[in-house]
């Protein structure tokens, strides 16, 4: 059965340190929601509070419409997949996967060695449990590993065993705390694909903690970006990338992160970016707040060698110097110093074949963009809903 999760005004502190600061969150049934943020932002504590592994100081957790505060983790109909797998080293893969069913369906006495022969119905229950483990092993490709112990498995195999142990009870909600962080890059890609297929196949509710935005953006239906114990923004991966509601989200989402540009207020109205004035108009429902800085994604910047006609390029252009070029396969990240508009080098993403001939480190060039690609933020870093057009040179 698939269930939703709701968190209402959750607070949690460890001594003087406030880890969760009034968290409100709703996860829809069947949704894959990732909690994304830097280390120490509270995402694992939030997940453990949902699971019942941490007791919140205030607030409520609802699973499948019922309040589960005070219930033990085993009574919340959830499965928790840990970062370090948490497999029992002395048990085989089959025993590790079967353990949740054995603990739930057999009492203490019936679990003792040899009791299956004396307790009516025990052998039938064990055969049923074994059949479920075998079916799940086939689904996850673990048939050949069932008699091995965790120490004889690779990291990816251990993670699949941990997933199988979580799945065998058919819980309403899967909670996963950075389950791929111990894997190397290639295994992480493989297990990530398995997770995506697993979610599609089960249709279950997944709440997934990660600090890796690639994992969050590629796996999730929605992503909740956390910082300092609060949820900064919740949305689809595309919404977070295209419409970040703060500088913090804009800089955290995207690789490379969003470039930030200096703005100065203009006496003629609007703002000045470099040597050009921008006239601003509020979007529908937007507040008329003068932005303090602007942001632009790397793919919206345009490189132009010196010597070409400026009129052929984007409306906004500034002189710059190419500092270095990073190679990322088919794409290049060009770091350009543009002191007229930014304190740090701006990163421009171009396809390898699009790099103008003769542009090497130290080359003088022009960097440009179209004003419709600008994002605006106020002095506190909050998004300002406005549109810009080039008015005139200052």
N, C-alpha and C positions, 0 to 999 in steps of 0.2 A: 504494500500500500504506500502510495506517495503522499507526503504531508508537507505543509508549509511551516515556516519558522517565523515567529515574530518576537522581537526584542523591544521592550518598552523602558526607556529612561534608565538604562543600566549604568550603575556606578561601581567602580572598584578601585581601591587604593591599597598599596603595599607600604605601610607606615606613612610617611609624609608624601610619598610619590603617588599622584593621581594617575592611574593607568587607563581607566575608562571613565569618560566624563559625559554622562547622560546620553548613551548610545540608543538611538532608535533605528530599527532595521526590520524590513519585511522581505522574506524570501518566499517567492511563490512556489506552489507545488510543482515539482518536476524541473525547477530552474537550476542552472549551474551558476552560482554566484561566488565570485572570488573576493576575498578581503585582501587588498593590496596596500602595501606601505613599507616604509623603511623599518629597520630593526628598532624595537622599543616603542612602536606606535600603538601597541595594544591589540593587534589583530589576533595573536595566539591566545591572549587572555580572554578575548571575546569568544573565541571558538570554544575554549575550555569551560567558560561560563555556560554556554549553550549546552555543552555535554554534561554539565554537572560535576566536572572535575575541579572547578573553582566556584566558590560561593560568593556571589555578588554582595556588595554592601547595600545596594538598593536597586529597585527595578524588578521587572518580571521577564520571564522567558516562556513563550507559548509554542508548543509543537502540536501540529494537527488540531489546533483550536483549543487545547487544554493547557492550563498553567502547570508547568513541570517543576516549579520551584520547590525544593525540599525532596524531590524524587531522586533516588540513586541513579547513576548513569545507566545501569542495566535496565531500569524501568522506564527509560525515556524513548525507547524504540529508535535508538540511533546506533550508528557504527562509527568508530573513531579510528582513523588511519594515522599512525604516528610517523614522525620524521625519521626515527631510528628503527622502524619496522616492529620492534618489540615482540619478536618471535622467541619462543622457548627453545634454547639451543639443544636440549636433551631430547626433544620430540622430533619425529619425522614431519615432513611437510603435510602428510595426510592427517596426523594427529593435531598439528597446529591449526589446520583449517577446520577440522571437526570439533575442536574444543568448545567454541561457543554453543554449539548444538548439544554436545554432551553435558555441559554445565547447566543448560536450560532444561533439558528434557529428562535427565537422570539425576536422582537424588544422590546424596553423599554415599550411602551404603551401596547403591546400585552401581556406582562408578568404581568400586573396589575391584582389583584383579580377581577373576574367577567367579564373581557374583552373577555374571550373565547366565551361568548354568543352573543357578538355584532360584533366581528371581523371575517369576513368570512375566513374559512379554519383553524382557530386556534384550534378548537376542534379536527379536523383530525390530525393536527400536534402533539397535546398533546397525542392523542391515539397512534400515531406511536412512540413517545418517550417512552411512558409507555410500549409498546410492547418490545422495545429494552432493557429497564431496566429489565423487567421480564425475558427475555431470558438470559441476563447476570447474573442475580441473580441465575438462575437455574444452570448455568455453575459453579459458585463459591460457591454454597450452601448457598445462602443468602435469599431464599424465605421466610423463617419463621421470618426473621429479618427486613423485609422491613418497617414495621410500628413502629419500635423502634427508639429511639434517641441514638446518640453516647454514652451518659452517661450510657446507659443500656447495653452496649456491653463489652465483654472482649477485651484484647489487640489484640488477634489474629483476632477476628471478626472485630474490627476497621481497622486492616490492610487490611483485605479482602475488606472492603467497600472502602478504599482508592484506592486499586487496581482496583475495579470495576469502580470507578469514572474516573480513568485514562484510562481504556480500552473502555469506552462507546463511545468515539469519534473515536475509531479506528485510533489512530495516527500512523505516520510512524516510530516514535522512542519513546521508553520508557526510561526516565531518572529517576533513583532511588537513593536517597541519604540515605544510611544506613537504609533501611526500616524495618529491623528486630532488630535493636539495643535495642528497648524498650520492647522486648518480653523476657519471661523467656526461659530457655534452651529447655524445651519440645516443647513449642509453636514455638520457632525458627526453630526446626527441621521440624515441621509440615508445617509451612508456606514456608520454604525453598523448601520442596517437591512440594508444590503447585506452587511455582514460576517456578521450573524446568518444570513441566508439562504444565504450561501456556505458557512458551516460545516454547516448542515443538509444542503445539497446534496452536499457533498464527503464528509462524515463523517470528515474528517481531524482530526489532533491539532493544536490551537492552544495556544500558550503566549503570553500577551498581557500586556505591561507597560503599566501606566497609573497615574497619580496621581488619576484621576477616578473616584470611587466609583460614579457613575451608569453609566459605561461598564462597569465591572467587574460591577456587580450586574445589569445588564440583559443582558449578553452571555454570562456565564459559567455553566458547569456547576458549577464550584467556584472559590473565591477564596482565595488565600494572602495574608494580610495581613503585611507586613514592616515591621520597625522596627529600626534600628541593626544591620543585617546579619544579623538573625535572623527566622525565620518565627514570628510570634506566634500565629497560628491559621489553620487551613485548614478550610473547610467550604462548604456551599452558601450562596448569598446569604441565604436565610431563616435558616439556623443562625447565621450571623454576626450577623444583626440581632436575633434572638430570644434567643440564648444566647452573648453575647460572653464570652470567658474571661478578660478583663482590662479594666481601665479604659481602657488605650490603644486596644484594639479597639472598646470601647463608644463612645469619643469620636470615633474615626475613621470608623466605619460609622454611617450615618444622617445625614439632613439635615432638620432641624437635629440636631446631635449629642446624645447622651444627656445629660440633666440629672443633676448630682451633688448629693446632699443630705448634710448633716452628721449623724453619729451620735455619741452618747455612751453609754458603758457604763452599765448600770443596776445599782445595788446589789441590786435585787430579781431580777436575772437579765434577760437579753435586752439590748435597747438602747433609748435614748430618741431619738425623732425629734420635734423641736420640744418640745411639752408632752405627748406621748403615748408610753407605753411599748409596745414591740413584743416579744412573746414569740416566740422563734425555735426552730424544730425542724429538725434536719438532714434533708436529703433522703436517700433510699436511697443508701448508699455515700459520702455527703458527709462531709467532715471537720468536726468540731465546733470551728470557729474563729470567734471573735467578729468580726464585720465592723466595719470602720472607717468605711465610707461606703456609701451606697446610690445607685442610679441609677434613673431612670425616663424612658421615652420620652415625647416631647412629646405624642403623641396620647392618652396615658393620663392626662394631667392634665385637670382639669375647672375651668372658670371659673364662679363664682357671684357675682352682685352682692350687695353688703351689703343686709341687710334681710330676706332670705329665711330660711326655717327651716333651721337647720344640720342638723337630723335628716334633711332631704330629700336632702342631698348625700352624697358618699363618706365612708367611715369616718374618713379622715385629712383634716383641714382646717386651713388657716392663713390668717391675714390677710395681705393683700398690696396692692401698688399697681401699677396698670398703667403701665408705663414708655413703651412704644411698640408699635405694631402694624405688622407687615410684610404687605403684600399679595402673595400668590402665586397670582393667578387665583382659583380657587374656594376656595382655602385661605388662612387667615390664620395668621401666627406672632405670638402675643402674648407680649411680654417682660414678665414680672411680677417685681417686687422682693418677695422673701419673706425678710427678714433672719432670721426665726426658724429657718429650716432650711437656708439657702444663702447663700454669700458673693457669688455672681453672680446676676443675674436669671435666672429659670427661663423656658424657652420652652414655651408651650402651643400646640398646633396645633388649630385648629377650622375647620370649614367656614364660609364667609362668612355663610350664612343662620343659623348656630347662635350667632353672637356675641350675647350678651344686649344688649338695647336700652339705650342710655345709657352704655355702657362706652366711654370715650374716654381718651386719655393723661392720667394723673394721677388716674384714678378709683380709689377704694378698693373692694376686693373680697375674696373668699375663693378660695383655690386648694386643690383637693383631689384625692385619688387613693385607689384601693383597694389594700390592702397586697399583693395577689397580683401586682400589676404591678411590684413593687420588685425590683431586682437588687442583690446584695450583693457587696462587695469588701473584701479585707483591707488591712492597712497597706501592703503592697507592690503593691497594685493587682490582685492575682489574684482571680478569682471565688470566692466562698464559696457552696457549694451548700446553701441553707437556705430555709425558708419562714417567713413572718411572719404574725402575727395581732395585732390591737390588743388590748392587755391592759387598760390603764387610763390615765387622765391622771396626770401627775406632779404 
